[in-house]
């Protein structure tokens, strides 16, 4: 399984979907990056502090996904 498939598996879990909704609701579903620049845009993604695919193992990717 390559990292793209592993990443897709992680972001399709119920746990990630729940965390994603919580993160989006904190900004009223607006893009946090845009808000920092005084721009109002609907959010389409939740960004990780460190990209999940930066992990070199399944365990590291899982930790990055849920941190």
Secondary structure, DSSP 8 states (H G I E B T S, - for coil): --HHHHHHHHHTSHHHHHHHHHHHHHTTTB-HHHHHTT---B------SS-GGG-SSHHHHHHHHH-
